[in-house]
Structures are given as C-alpha cells and as structure tokens.
C-alpha cells in the first residue's frame, strides 16, 4: 500500500513541523499556513480532504464543525507543510523530478493495476472523483523525497579503508562453522537402536524406518530429516559423533538424555570465512545507509531551524510535542514507484 510505504519512509521531514507552532498571525486571509512565506491555502487543505474522501469513502470526517473534522484538517495541513518543506529543500539542493520519470511510474501503475490500459485507470479515477493529475503529483512527491534523501549520501560516504578496518576488527562475525545435513532416528533403548542400525546397513530405507520407529515428534513425519545444522544445534554427545562421520555414514547407537540416536550425514558444508572482497560491497552499503540515516536526523533539525512556519488559527497543531504526521486514512492515490 502506498500509504504505508510513503508515510513510513517518505515523510520524515514533515515531523519537523510539529515543533514549529509559531504565531498564528501574519498569514493571508485564505491561508491555512505559510512556509517561508509560501502559502498553503485553505482551499489546498479542503481539496486534499476531498481527495481523501474519494479514496476512502466513509472514513474521512464530513461535518466541518465536528472536532474530528478539525483534527483531521490539522493533520492534512501538516502533511501539506511537509510536502512544501521538501519542495523548497529540493530546490535549494538542485534536486528535481522529470516528466519522463513520472510517466515511467504512471506506466508501471497502469501495467500492474489496470492491465496495461491507461483508459481503465482514467475511468477508475473519474469514477472516484480523482484526476490522473493527482496520481502524477503523488508520484512526483514520492520520487522527490527519495532523491532528496539520497542527496545527503555523498556527505557521509565512508572510506573503504575505514570499513575494511572494521571488518578486520570483527573477523569472527564473518567465519561460518561447518554445517551438516542430517537424518536421525531416536528410540528408547540401545537394543532397538542396534536393530535399526542393522536394518539400515542391510539396505532398508532410513526415512521409511524413521516414520514407523522414531519417537522424535519433530522429525518422524519427515522421515527423520533434521535439516542442515551446526554441531552446536545438537545435543553435545550426538553432535560430537555426527560431526566426525563421513558423508553417507551411519552412526553406531548414541546415548543421550533424549534417548538412543542413529544418525546419518547426508551433506557436509565445510566451515568458511567470507573474505573482504566477498563482503566489501554489502559492508560499504550497510555503513553508508547507517550514516545516511543518522545524517538525515541532523538534517531534519537543520531544516526546522531554517524555516518560518505560520498557521491560521483553525489549522495549527494543538500540541508542540511530536506526534505522527500520518493522516487517519490515505489522502493520496496509491503508487509504488
């Protein structure tokens, strides 16, 4: 769903406005709010609410005099402020979205949801009272946010030498123990285990025997198949024997607290360590993403400190403490560019 993905990952800048309860004066008559003098009109807010009602009929408050409607109206105002913050910030940083980029996503939506028919999209939107332009605007805002976020990455790019040093200091995390694919049968007595061992060595199918003879509820139905395990995954006395066997070898009966085991090794995956060349790309990307997230938090505060946000009386948030900027229902068309 667009609402989930966009608000979860794409509106962090909007959180800034929640602290910016400036005076409610100095806004033009038809302004719900201003951002550095740019007007977000009451008509803009009303239109966004109208679109939300079209997308989610019955879930958007309809009585303009109700407390629920007024609260929703404030949420929409904050949403629009966040979008205006991003627009102005993108302009400062030279971030833009081309018509071709928007069209490519429209084409994707048409292909994925309307069987390749633009006419079906237009008819669907018209039926709900939404224009195709609403979709294009939302695609624009989504792409713009992603580009704005990514524009900060170069500021925090880690050096290869630095991340290699971290790899060397944590080399144990890149060493993987030997694993084995194991089939097992557990019975209650040594005599029963020896009998089963003899049957397997005589050529009977171990999986078939396990289904009828094993007392292990976890593996019995699967013919004793335990899966791929490390030695540490098994009881100590069983693991030490299992990891001494050759591929295809069946163990002698092994006594443990759970009963008497017969095991067979079906595959051996040797221990390995992932070299720097093998992990370099993923480790560099991980470090870059972590630093980008941290930088973005700082950037949010910088944006807040540099913008003048004014509200009209009925559109200002009631509290200075941060709250979610997500509106109660989606007020934008669903897209996943």
C-alpha positions, 0 to 999 in steps of 0.5 A, a space after each residue: 500500500 502506498 500509504 504505508 510505504 510513503 508515510 513510513 519512509 517518505 515523510 520524515 521531514 514533515 515531523 519537523 513541523 510539529 515543533 514549529 507552532 509559531 504565531 498564528 498571525 501574519 498569514 493571508 486571509 485564505 491561508 491555512 499556513 505559510 512556509 517561508 512565506 509560501 502559502 498553503 491555502 485553505 482551499 489546498 487543505 479542503 481539496 486534499 480532504 476531498 481527495 481523501 474522501 474519494 479514496 476512502 469513502 466513509 472514513 474521512 470526517 464530513 461535518 466541518 464543525 465536528 472536532 474530528 473534522 478539525 483534527 483531521 484538517 490539522 493533520 492534512 495541513 501538516 502533511 501539506 507543510 511537509 510536502 512544501 518543506 521538501 519542495 523548497 529543500 529540493 530546490 535549494 539542493 538542485 534536486 528535481 523530478 522529470 516528466 519522463 520519470 513520472 510517466 515511467 511510474 504512471 506506466 508501471 501503475 497502469 501495467 500492474 493495476 489496470 492491465 496495461 490500459 491507461 483508459 481503465 485507470 482514467 475511468 477508475 479515477 473519474 469514477 472516484 472523483 480523482 484526476 490522473 493529475 493527482 496520481 502524477 503529483 503523488 508520484 512526483 512527491 514520492 520520487 522527490 523525497 527519495 532523491 532528496 534523501 539520497 542527496 545527503 549520501 555523498 556527505 557521509 560516504 565512508 572510506 573503504 579503508 575505514 570499513 575494511 578496518 572494521 571488518 578486520 576488527 570483527 573477523 569472527 562475525 564473518 567465519 561460518 562453522 561447518 554445517 551438516 545435513 542430517 537424518 536421525 532416528 531416536 528410540 528408547 533403548 540401545 537394543 532397538 537402536 542396534 536393530 535399526 542400525 542393522 536394518 539400515 546397513 542391510 539396505 532398508 530405507 532410513 526415512 521409511 524406518 524413521 516414520 514407523 520407529 522414531 519417537 522424535 515428534 519433530 522429525 518422524 513425519 519427515 522421515 527423520 530429516 533434521 535439516 542442515 545444522 551446526 554441531 552446536 544445534 545438537 545435543 553435545 554427545 550426538 553432535 560430537 559423533 555426527 560431526 566426525 562421520 563421513 558423508 553417507 555414514 551411519 552412526 553406531 547407537 548414541 546415548 543421550 538424555 533424549 534417548 538412543 540416536 542413529 544418525 546419518 550425514 547426508 551433506 557436509 558444508 565445510 566451515 568458511 570465512 567470507 573474505 573482504 572482497 566477498 563482503 566489501 560491497 554489502 559492508 560499504 552499503 550497510 555503513 553508508 545507509 547507517 550514516 545516511 540515516 543518522 545524517 538525515 536526523 541532523 538534517 531534519 533539525 537543520 531544516 526546522 531551524 531554517 524555516 518560518 512556519 505560520 498557521 491560521 488559527 483553525 489549522 495549527 497543531 494543538 500540541 508542540 510535542 511530536 506526534 505522527 504526521 500520518 493522516 487517519 486514512 490515505 489522502 493520496 492515490 496509491 503508487 509504488 514507484 
